[in-house]
Amino acid sequence: MPTRIPLHQPDTASRLFDDEAVIIAPRANRVHMLNPEASRIWALADGSHTVADIAQILTQEFDVTADHALQSASNFLQALADKNLIVWVSSPKQA
């Protein structure tokens, strides 16, 4: 299976307030508010981190196991993709 790297949809906007992100999806006319763990996943979905990279960072920053972090990141990122808030790319975004 090819490596999948999450990247924000270009037409989304987001802001971080304390440790919680707010995502605005103008096409869907929706606003999404995220908890701190979900906000961190969102921040790391920048086109340069794989799902495994994101899970590893979560284990370092939150009190979660590697299995929990991988499952949580995978499920949340898929939910974001289902809502058209991220796209999957196969190679890292160039800086």
C-alpha positions in Angstrom: 0.0 0.0 0.0 1.5 3.4 -0.9 2.3 5.9 1.8 -0.5 8.4 2.3 0.3 11.9 3.5 -2.6 14.1 4.7 -2.8 17.7 3.4 -5.3 20.4 4.2 -7.8 21.2 1.4 -6.7 24.5 -0.2 -10.1 26.1 0.4 -10.1 25.5 4.2 -9.0 28.0 6.8 -8.1 27.4 10.4 -7.0 29.2 13.5 -5.6 27.9 16.8 -7.0 29.3 20.0 -5.1 28.1 23.0 -4.8 24.3 22.1 -8.0 24.1 20.1 -8.3 24.6 16.4 -11.3 26.0 14.5 -11.6 24.9 10.9 -13.7 26.8 8.4 -14.9 24.9 5.3 -16.5 27.6 3.1 -17.7 25.2 0.4 -19.7 23.2 3.0 -20.6 26.4 5.0 -19.4 24.7 8.1 -17.2 25.5 11.1 -15.5 22.6 13.0 -14.0 23.0 16.5 -11.3 20.5 17.6 -10.0 19.3 20.9 -6.3 19.5 21.7 -5.4 16.1 20.3 -7.4 16.5 17.1 -6.0 20.0 16.8 -2.5 18.6 16.9 -3.3 16.1 14.2 -4.8 18.8 12.1 -1.7 20.9 12.5 0.5 18.0 11.5 -1.6 17.3 8.4 0.5 19.7 6.5 1.6 17.5 3.6 5.0 16.7 5.1 4.0 14.0 7.7 2.7 10.5 7.1 0.1 9.1 9.4 2.8 7.1 11.2 4.8 10.2 11.7 1.8 12.0 13.2 1.1 9.0 15.5 4.7 9.0 16.7 4.5 12.7 17.5 1.2 12.2 19.4 2.9 9.5 21.6 5.6 12.0 22.5 3.2 14.9 23.2 0.2 13.1 24.8 -0.1 10.4 27.3 -1.2 7.7 24.7 0.2 4.4 23.5 1.6 4.0 20.0 -1.4 1.8 19.0 -3.9 4.3 20.4 -2.1 7.2 18.6 -2.0 5.4 15.3 -5.7 4.3 15.5 -6.8 7.8 16.6 -4.8 9.6 13.9 -5.9 7.2 11.2 -9.6 7.4 12.1 -9.6 11.2 12.6 -7.7 11.8 9.3 -10.2 9.5 7.5 -13.1 11.5 9.0 -11.4 14.7 7.8 -11.0 13.2 4.3 -14.7 12.1 4.3 -15.7 15.7 5.1 -13.3 17.0 2.3 -11.2 18.9 4.8 -8.0 17.1 3.7 -6.7 15.3 0.7 -4.2 12.4 0.5 -0.9 12.9 -1.3 1.7 10.3 -2.0 4.8 12.3 -1.6 5.8 15.0 0.9 5.2 18.6 0.2 8.4 20.5 -0.7 9.2 23.3 1.7 
